[in-house]
């Protein structure tokens, strides 16, 4: 069963991971592979999780009227 992370890209092109309760800035120092971690959402949970993520974005980034949110499928073995 596929699982997903939810990533928000701010107008300043910073990337944030939605963990279900807050946005955490993803830092990348160089050429290393960026591995997402934290809360994973099942496909049936995505709609509700994205809705909650949009609420957090509205509070943290009130000037971003068209937030860029994407889901990233991650490989998880059950």
URZIWO-V584786 format. One record per residue. N is the residue number from 1. OMEGA is omega in whole degrees, 0 to 359 (NA if undefined). Layout:
n=N omega=OMEGA
n=N omega=OMEGA
This chain:
n=1 omega=181
n=2 omega=176
n=3 omega=190
n=4 omega=164
n=5 omega=177
n=6 omega=184
n=7 omega=176
n=8 omega=175
n=9 omega=183
n=10 omega=177
n=11 omega=178
n=12 omega=179
n=13 omega=171
n=14 omega=182
n=15 omega=181
n=16 omega=176
n=17 omega=175
n=18 omega=183
n=19 omega=180
n=20 omega=179
n=21 omega=181
n=22 omega=177
n=23 omega=180
n=24 omega=181
n=25 omega=177
n=26 omega=180
n=27 omega=176
n=28 omega=187
n=29 omega=185
n=30 omega=184
n=31 omega=183
n=32 omega=177
n=33 omega=179
n=34 omega=179
n=35 omega=179
n=36 omega=177
n=37 omega=180
n=38 omega=184
n=39 omega=172
n=40 omega=183
n=41 omega=173
n=42 omega=184
n=43 omega=182
n=44 omega=179
n=45 omega=189
n=46 omega=184
n=47 omega=179
n=48 omega=180
n=49 omega=179
n=50 omega=178
n=51 omega=178
n=52 omega=178
n=53 omega=179
n=54 omega=177
n=55 omega=180
n=56 omega=178
n=57 omega=180
n=58 omega=179
n=59 omega=184
n=60 omega=183
n=61 omega=187
n=62 omega=180
n=63 omega=179
n=64 omega=184
n=65 omega=179
n=66 omega=185
n=67 omega=177
n=68 omega=181
n=69 omega=175
n=70 omega=175
n=71 omega=180
n=72 omega=178
n=73 omega=180
n=74 omega=180
n=75 omega=179
n=76 omega=178
n=77 omega=181
n=78 omega=NA
